[in-house]
Amino acid sequence: ILSTLTRNHYEILGVASSASRADIKKAYIEKAKKCHPDLFPDNEEKTKEFQDLQESYSVLSDTKKRAAFSQRQQQTAGAGGPGASRHPYSEFSGGIPRQSNA
């Protein structure tokens, strides 16, 4: 299971980051009907999909959780995304301090 930090709840629900609460709820309901465990009792994949939808809806339907998630998404995007291979000091104009050979 991906953590809340690495999943994109907007993609899971199929909505834009600018989606209204009503749009988020509508998308959740439509997608949940396609994978609800009551409709697919022996399908673990559908159950997992439903759990992912529930988590995403929980985050995006709560104003505080959504704001925190969006802020983390922006920070991650600004850092080159998850797993970006950038040196931690690359933002500084001087780069990595070099040792003299003297």
DSSP file (Angstrom, degrees, kcal/mol; ACC not computed):
  #  RESIDUE AA STRUCTURE BP1 BP2  ACC     N-H-->O    O-->H-N    N-H-->O    O-->H-N    TCO  KAPPA ALPHA  PHI   PSI    X-CA   Y-CA   Z-CA
    1    1 A I              0   0    0      0, 0.0     2,-0.2     0, 0.0     0, 0.0   0.000 360.0 360.0 360.0 130.7    0.0    0.0    0.0
    2    2 A L        -     0   0    0      1,-0.1     2,-0.1     2,-0.1     5,-0.0  -0.505 360.0-115.7 -74.8 146.6    1.3    3.4   -0.9
    3    3 A S    >>  -     0   0    0     -2,-0.2     4,-1.6     1,-0.1     3,-1.1  -0.378  25.6-106.5 -78.7 163.2    1.4    5.9    1.8
    4    4 A T  T 34 S+     0   0    0      1,-0.3     5,-0.2     2,-0.2    -1,-0.1   0.777 118.4  62.9 -58.3 -27.0   -0.7    9.1    1.7
    5    5 A L  T 34 S+     0   0    0      1,-0.2    -1,-0.3     3,-0.1    -3,-0.0   0.819 110.9  34.1 -70.1 -30.1    2.5   11.0    1.0
    6    6 A T  T <4 S+     0   0    0     -3,-1.1    -2,-0.2     2,-0.0     2,-0.2   0.622  98.9  87.9-104.8 -13.8    3.2    9.2   -2.3
    7    7 A R     <  -     0   0    0     -4,-1.6     2,-0.8     1,-0.0     3,-0.1  -0.533  69.9-134.5 -85.1 153.4   -0.3    8.6   -3.8
    8    8 A N     >  -     0   0    0     -2,-0.2     4,-2.1     1,-0.2     3,-0.3  -0.867  17.2-172.0-106.8 100.6   -2.1   11.1   -5.9
    9    9 A H  H  > S+     0   0    0     -2,-0.8     4,-2.0     1,-0.2     5,-0.2   0.802  84.2  58.9 -63.7 -30.1   -5.6   11.2   -4.5
   10   10 A Y  H  >>S+     0   0    0      2,-0.2     5,-2.5     1,-0.2     4,-1.1   0.917 108.3  45.3 -64.8 -42.2   -6.7   13.4   -7.4
   11   11 A E  H  45S+     0   0    0     -3,-0.3    -2,-0.2     3,-0.2    -1,-0.2   0.900 109.3  55.3 -67.6 -40.8   -5.7   10.7   -9.9
   12   12 A I  H  <5S+     0   0    0     -4,-2.1    -1,-0.2     1,-0.2    -2,-0.2   0.906 116.3  37.0 -60.0 -41.8   -7.3    7.9   -7.9
   13   13 A L  H  <5S-     0   0    0     -4,-2.0    -1,-0.2    -5,-0.2    -2,-0.2   0.611 109.9-124.6 -85.4 -12.3  -10.6    9.7   -7.9
   14   14 A G  T  <5 +     0   0    0     -4,-1.1     2,-0.3     1,-0.3    -3,-0.2   0.867  66.5 125.4  73.4  36.2  -10.1   11.0  -11.5
   15   15 A V      < -     0   0    0     -5,-2.5    -1,-0.3    -6,-0.2    -2,-0.1  -0.865  62.3-106.6-124.7 160.1  -10.6   14.7  -10.6
   16   16 A A    >   -     0   0    0     -2,-0.3     3,-2.0     1,-0.1    -1,-0.0  -0.429  33.0-112.5 -78.0 158.5   -8.6   17.8  -11.2
   17   17 A S  T 3  S+     0   0    0      1,-0.3    -1,-0.1    -2,-0.1    53,-0.0   0.695 119.9  56.5 -65.6 -16.7   -6.8   19.5   -8.2
   18   18 A S  T 3  S+     0   0    0      2,-0.0    -1,-0.3     0, 0.0    -2,-0.0   0.329  80.7 133.7 -94.2   7.1   -9.3   22.3   -8.7
   19   19 A A    <   -     0   0    0     -3,-2.0     2,-0.1     1,-0.1    -4,-0.1  -0.227  55.6-121.2 -61.2 144.0  -12.3   20.1   -8.3
   20   20 A S     >  -     0   0    0      1,-0.1     4,-2.3     4,-0.0     5,-0.2  -0.329  26.3-106.2 -77.4 166.4  -15.1   21.2   -6.0
   21   21 A R  H  > S+     0   0    0      1,-0.2     4,-2.4     2,-0.2     5,-0.2   0.882 123.3  53.6 -60.6 -37.2  -16.3   19.1   -3.1
   22   22 A A  H  > S+     0   0    0      2,-0.2     4,-2.4     1,-0.2    -1,-0.2   0.902 108.5  48.6 -64.6 -41.0  -19.4   18.2   -5.1
   23   23 A D  H  > S+     0   0    0      2,-0.2     4,-2.4     1,-0.2    -2,-0.2   0.885 111.3  50.5 -65.5 -38.6  -17.3   17.0   -8.0
   24   24 A I  H  X S+     0   0    0     -4,-2.3     4,-2.4     2,-0.2    -2,-0.2   0.921 112.0  46.9 -64.9 -44.5  -15.1   15.0   -5.6
   25   25 A K  H  X S+     0   0    0     -4,-2.4     4,-2.5     2,-0.2    -2,-0.2   0.913 112.2  50.2 -64.2 -42.8  -18.1   13.4   -4.0
   26   26 A K  H  X S+     0   0    0     -4,-2.4     4,-2.4     1,-0.2    -2,-0.2   0.921 111.8  47.6 -61.9 -44.8  -19.7   12.6   -7.4
   27   27 A A  H  X S+     0   0    0     -4,-2.4     4,-2.5     1,-0.2     5,-0.3   0.908 111.6  51.3 -63.4 -42.0  -16.5   11.0   -8.7
   28   28 A Y  H  X S+     0   0    0     -4,-2.4     4,-2.8     2,-0.2    -2,-0.2   0.939 111.3  46.7 -60.2 -48.4  -16.2    8.9   -5.5
   29   29 A I  H  X S+     0   0    0     -4,-2.5     4,-1.7     1,-0.2    -2,-0.2   0.917 113.0  49.1 -62.3 -44.4  -19.7    7.6   -5.7
   30   30 A E  H  < S+     0   0    0     -4,-2.4     4,-0.5     1,-0.2    -1,-0.2   0.923 116.8  41.0 -62.3 -44.8  -19.4    6.8   -9.4
   31   31 A K  H >< S+     0   0    0     -4,-2.5     3,-1.1     1,-0.2     4,-0.4   0.869 110.4  57.6 -72.9 -36.0  -16.1    4.9   -8.9
   32   32 A A  H >X S+     0   0    0     -4,-2.8     3,-1.2     1,-0.3     4,-1.1   0.845  98.8  60.4 -64.0 -32.8  -17.2    3.2   -5.7
   33   33 A K  T 3< S+     0   0    0     -4,-1.7    -1,-0.3     1,-0.2    -2,-0.2   0.757 102.6  54.0 -64.0 -23.5  -20.2    1.7   -7.5
   34   34 A K  T <4 S+     0   0    0     -3,-1.1    -1,-0.2    -4,-0.5    -2,-0.2   0.537 123.9  20.9 -89.7  -7.6  -17.7   -0.1   -9.8
   35   35 A C  T <4 S+     0   0    0     -3,-1.2    15,-0.4    -4,-0.4    -2,-0.2   0.263  77.4 146.0-145.1  15.4  -15.7   -1.8   -7.1
   36   36 A H    >X  -     0   0    0     -4,-1.1     3,-1.5     1,-0.1     4,-1.5  -0.357  51.0-131.1 -62.3 133.1  -17.8   -1.9   -3.9
   37   37 A P  T 34 S+     0   0    0      0, 0.0     6,-0.2     0, 0.0    -1,-0.1   0.769 105.8  61.9 -57.6 -27.7  -17.0   -5.1   -1.9
   38   38 A D  T 34 S+     0   0    0      1,-0.2    -2,-0.1     2,-0.1     0, 0.0   0.820 109.2  41.9 -67.7 -28.6  -20.7   -5.9   -1.5
   39   39 A L  T <4 S+     0   0    0     -3,-1.5    -1,-0.2     1,-0.2    -3,-0.1   0.725 128.4  30.1 -87.7 -23.7  -20.9   -6.2   -5.3
   40   40 A F  S >< S+     0   0    0     -4,-1.5     3,-1.6     1,-0.1    -1,-0.2  -0.567  71.5 165.7-132.2  67.5  -17.6   -8.1   -5.6
   41   41 A P  T 3  S+     0   0    0      0, 0.0    -1,-0.1     0, 0.0    -3,-0.1   0.750  77.1  38.3 -63.0 -27.0  -17.3  -10.0   -2.4
   42   42 A D  T 3  S+     0   0    0      1,-0.1     2,-0.8     5,-0.0    -2,-0.0   0.205  90.7 100.2-109.3  16.4  -14.6  -12.4   -3.5
   43   43 A N    <>  -     0   0    0     -3,-1.6     4,-2.0     1,-0.2     5,-0.1  -0.851  45.2-176.1-109.1 101.4  -12.5  -10.0   -5.5
   44   44 A E  H  > S+     0   0    0     -2,-0.8     4,-2.5     1,-0.2     5,-0.2   0.840  84.3  57.2 -64.6 -33.8   -9.5   -8.7   -3.5
   45   45 A E  H  > S+     0   0    0      2,-0.2     4,-2.4     1,-0.2    -1,-0.2   0.917 108.4  45.7 -64.3 -42.7   -8.4   -6.4   -6.3
   46   46 A K  H  > S+     0   0    0      2,-0.2     4,-2.5     1,-0.2    -1,-0.2   0.884 111.6  52.9 -66.9 -37.7  -11.8   -4.6   -6.3
   47   47 A T  H  X S+     0   0    0     -4,-2.0     4,-2.3     2,-0.2    -2,-0.2   0.921 110.4  47.4 -62.9 -43.6  -11.7   -4.5   -2.5
   48   48 A K  H  X S+     0   0    0     -4,-2.5     4,-2.4     2,-0.2    -2,-0.2   0.912 111.1  51.2 -63.1 -43.8   -8.2   -2.8   -2.6
   49   49 A E  H  X S+     0   0    0     -4,-2.4     4,-2.2     1,-0.2    -2,-0.2   0.909 110.3  49.7 -60.1 -42.2   -9.5   -0.4   -5.3
   50   50 A F  H  X S+     0   0    0     -4,-2.5     4,-2.6   -15,-0.4    -2,-0.2   0.901 109.3  51.2 -64.3 -41.3  -12.4    0.5   -3.0
   51   51 A Q  H  X S+     0   0    0     -4,-2.3     4,-2.4     2,-0.2    -2,-0.2   0.897 109.3  50.8 -63.3 -40.1  -10.1    1.1    0.0
   52   52 A D  H  X S+     0   0    0     -4,-2.4     4,-2.5     2,-0.2    -1,-0.2   0.913 110.4  49.6 -62.3 -42.5   -7.9    3.4   -2.1
   53   53 A L  H  X S+     0   0    0     -4,-2.2     4,-2.9     1,-0.2     5,-0.2   0.918 109.7  51.3 -61.6 -43.8  -11.0    5.3   -3.2
   54   54 A Q  H  X S+     0   0    0     -4,-2.6     4,-2.5     2,-0.2    -2,-0.2   0.922 111.1  47.3 -60.2 -44.7  -12.2    5.6    0.4
   55   55 A E  H  X S+     0   0    0     -4,-2.4     4,-2.1     2,-0.2    -1,-0.2   0.934 113.7  47.6 -63.3 -45.4   -8.8    6.9    1.5
   56   56 A S  H  X S+     0   0    0     -4,-2.5     4,-2.8     1,-0.2     5,-0.2   0.913 113.1  47.8 -63.3 -42.6   -8.6    9.4   -1.3
   57   57 A Y  H  X S+     0   0    0     -4,-2.9     4,-2.2     1,-0.2    -1,-0.2   0.903 109.1  54.8 -64.4 -39.8  -12.2   10.6   -0.6
   58   58 A S  H  < S+     0   0    0     -4,-2.5     4,-0.5    -5,-0.2    -2,-0.2   0.899 114.0  41.0 -59.0 -41.8  -11.4   10.9    3.1
   59   59 A V  H >< S+     0   0    0     -4,-2.1     3,-0.7     1,-0.2     7,-0.3   0.944 119.5  41.9 -72.6 -48.9   -8.4   13.2    2.3
   60   60 A L  H 3< S+     0   0    0     -4,-2.8    -2,-0.2     1,-0.2    -3,-0.2   0.714 110.7  55.1 -78.2 -19.7  -10.0   15.3   -0.4
   61   61 A S  T 3< S+     0   0    0     -4,-2.2     2,-0.6    -5,-0.2    -1,-0.2   0.609  95.2  76.7 -87.5 -10.7  -13.4   15.8    1.2
   62   62 A D  S <> S-     0   0    0     -3,-0.7     4,-3.0    -4,-0.5     5,-0.3  -0.892  75.0-147.2-101.9 120.6  -11.8   17.2    4.4
   63   63 A T  H  > S+     0   0    0     -2,-0.6     4,-2.1     1,-0.2     5,-0.2   0.884  96.4  43.7 -55.7 -45.4  -10.7   20.8    4.0
   64   64 A K  H  > S+     0   0    0      2,-0.2     4,-2.3     1,-0.2    -1,-0.2   0.922 115.8  46.7 -68.5 -44.7   -7.7   20.6    6.3
   65   65 A K  H  > S+     0   0    0      1,-0.2     4,-2.7     2,-0.2    -2,-0.2   0.900 112.9  50.9 -64.4 -39.7   -6.5   17.2    5.0
   66   66 A R  H  X S+     0   0    0     -4,-3.0     4,-2.9    -7,-0.3     5,-0.2   0.918 109.9  49.2 -64.6 -43.0   -6.9   18.4    1.4
   67   67 A A  H  X S+     0   0    0     -4,-2.1     4,-2.2    -5,-0.3    -1,-0.2   0.921 113.2  46.9 -62.2 -43.8   -4.9   21.5    2.1
   68   68 A A  H  X S+     0   0    0     -4,-2.3     4,-2.2     2,-0.2    -2,-0.2   0.909 113.6  48.7 -65.0 -41.9   -2.1   19.5    3.8
   69   69 A F  H  X S+     0   0    0     -4,-2.7     4,-2.4     2,-0.2    -2,-0.2   0.931 111.5  49.0 -63.0 -46.1   -2.1   17.0    0.9
   70   70 A S  H  X S+     0   0    0     -4,-2.9     4,-2.2     1,-0.2    -1,-0.2   0.883 109.9  52.0 -62.5 -38.7   -1.9   19.7   -1.7
   71   71 A Q  H  X S+     0   0    0     -4,-2.2     4,-2.3    -5,-0.2    -1,-0.2   0.924 110.2  48.1 -64.1 -43.6    0.9   21.4    0.1
   72   72 A R  H  X S+     0   0    0     -4,-2.2     4,-2.6     1,-0.2    -2,-0.2   0.886 109.8  53.4 -63.1 -38.4    2.9   18.2    0.2
   73   73 A Q  H  X S+     0   0    0     -4,-2.4     4,-2.5     2,-0.2    -1,-0.2   0.913 109.9  47.5 -62.4 -42.5    2.2   17.6   -3.5
   74   74 A Q  H  X S+     0   0    0     -4,-2.2     4,-2.4     2,-0.2    -2,-0.2   0.900 112.4  49.1 -66.2 -41.0    3.6   21.1   -4.3
   75   75 A Q  H  X S+     0   0    0     -4,-2.3     4,-1.2     2,-0.2    -2,-0.2   0.906 112.6  48.0 -64.5 -41.6    6.6   20.5   -2.2
   76   76 A T  H  <>S+     0   0    0     -4,-2.6     5,-3.4     2,-0.2     3,-0.3   0.911 112.4  48.7 -65.5 -42.7    7.2   17.1   -3.8
   77   77 A A  H ><5S+     0   0    0     -4,-2.5     3,-1.4     1,-0.2    -2,-0.2   0.889 110.0  52.1 -64.4 -39.2    6.8   18.6   -7.3
   78   78 A G  H 3<5S+     0   0    0     -4,-2.4    -1,-0.2     1,-0.3    -2,-0.2   0.749 107.4  53.2 -68.5 -23.6    9.2   21.4   -6.4
   79   79 A A  T 3<5S-     0   0    0     -4,-1.2    -1,-0.3    -3,-0.3    -2,-0.2   0.307 129.4 -93.9 -93.9   8.7   11.8   18.9   -5.3
   80   80 A G  T < 5S-     0   0    0     -3,-1.4    -3,-0.2    -5,-0.1    -2,-0.1   0.585  70.0 -80.1  91.5   9.8   11.6   17.0   -8.6
   81   81 A G  S > <S-     0   0    0     -5,-3.4     3,-1.7    -6,-0.2    -4,-0.1  -0.090  79.4 -26.2  86.6 172.6    9.0   14.5   -7.4
   82   82 A P  T 3  S+     0   0    0      0, 0.0   -76,-0.0     0, 0.0    -6,-0.0  -0.341 131.9   9.8 -60.8 134.0    9.3   11.3   -5.4
   83   83 A G  T 3  S+     0   0    0      1,-0.2    -2,-0.1    -2,-0.1    -3,-0.0   0.621  84.2 167.4  75.6  12.9   12.8    9.7   -5.6
   84   84 A A    <   -     0   0    0     -3,-1.7     2,-1.2     1,-0.1    -1,-0.2  -0.355  34.3-135.8 -62.3 137.7   14.3   12.7   -7.4
   85   85 A S        +     0   0    0     -5,-0.1     2,-0.4     2,-0.0    -1,-0.1  -0.695  50.4 138.1-100.0  84.8   18.1   12.4   -7.4
   86   86 A R        -     0   0    0     -2,-1.2    -3,-0.0    -7,-0.1    -7,-0.0  -0.960  57.9-111.3-124.3 142.9   19.2   15.9   -6.6
   87   87 A H    >   -     0   0    0     -2,-0.4     3,-2.0     1,-0.1     4,-0.2  -0.547  28.1-124.8 -71.6 139.5   21.9   16.9   -4.3
   88   88 A P  T 3  S+     0   0    0      0, 0.0     3,-0.3     0, 0.0    -1,-0.1   0.718 109.7  46.1 -61.0 -21.1   20.5   18.5   -1.2
   89   89 A Y  T >  S+     0   0    0      1,-0.2     3,-1.4     2,-0.1     6,-0.3   0.291  79.2 103.9-102.4  10.2   22.7   21.6   -1.7
   90   90 A S  T <  S+     0   0    0     -3,-2.0    -1,-0.2     1,-0.3     5,-0.1   0.706  71.2  65.3 -67.9 -18.0   22.0   22.1   -5.4
   91   91 A E  T 3  S+     0   0    0     -3,-0.3     2,-0.3    -4,-0.2    -1,-0.3   0.716  84.9  87.4 -75.4 -19.8   19.6   25.0   -4.7
   92   92 A F  S X  S-     0   0    0     -3,-1.4     3,-1.5     1,-0.1    -3,-0.0  -0.600  83.3-129.1 -83.0 141.6   22.4   27.1   -3.4
   93   93 A S  T 3  S+     0   0    0     -2,-0.3    -1,-0.1     1,-0.3    -3,-0.0   0.796 106.2  53.7 -61.9 -29.3   24.3   29.1   -6.0
   94   94 A G  T 3  S-     0   0    0      1,-0.2    -1,-0.3    -5,-0.1    -4,-0.1   0.597  92.6-158.2 -82.8 -10.1   27.7   27.9   -4.8
   95   95 A G    <   -     0   0    0     -3,-1.5    -1,-0.2    -6,-0.3    -4,-0.0  -0.350  53.7  -7.6  67.9-149.3   26.8   24.2   -5.0
   96   96 A I  S    S-     0   0    0      1,-0.1     2,-0.1    -6,-0.0    -6,-0.0  -0.674  81.2-110.7 -84.9 130.7   28.7   21.7   -3.0
   97   97 A P        -     0   0    0      0, 0.0     2,-0.4     0, 0.0    -1,-0.1  -0.376  33.8-143.0 -61.1 134.4   31.8   23.1   -1.2
   98   98 A R        -     0   0    0     -2,-0.1     2,-0.3    -3,-0.0    -3,-0.0  -0.781   6.9-128.6-101.6 144.2   35.0   21.8   -2.8
   99   99 A Q        -     0   0    0     -2,-0.4     2,-0.2     1,-0.0    -1,-0.0  -0.694  27.0-118.1 -88.1 142.0   38.1   21.0   -0.8
  100  100 A S        -     0   0    0     -2,-0.3    -1,-0.0     1,-0.1     0, 0.0  -0.490   8.4-138.2 -78.0 151.5   41.3   22.5   -2.0
  101  101 A N              0   0    0      1,-0.2    -1,-0.1    -2,-0.2    -2,-0.0   0.375 360.0 360.0 -87.6   3.7   44.1   20.2   -3.1
  102  102 A A              0   0    0      0, 0.0    -1,-0.2     0, 0.0    -2,-0.0   0.472 360.0 360.0 -76.1 360.0   46.7   22.3   -1.4
